[in-house]
Amino acid sequence: MSRRSKSKALYVLAAGVSFLLSVYLWFTGNKEQGLYVGLWVPSIFSFGSLMLKGTPNE
């Protein structure tokens, strides 16, 4: 597994964990916190895309 693939997997994992935490918060009655954490998902993907854009393919 290349370094780039590992980086992609890390960003996807972080976004997935954020999404699951958001859903958990929403359904446990913490709707405002769930919405806040849910906003992290596109931010994580955007940051990952920005960081991986400059890395060479291996």
Helices and strands as residue ranges (DSSP letters): H 3-27, H 31-38, H 40-53
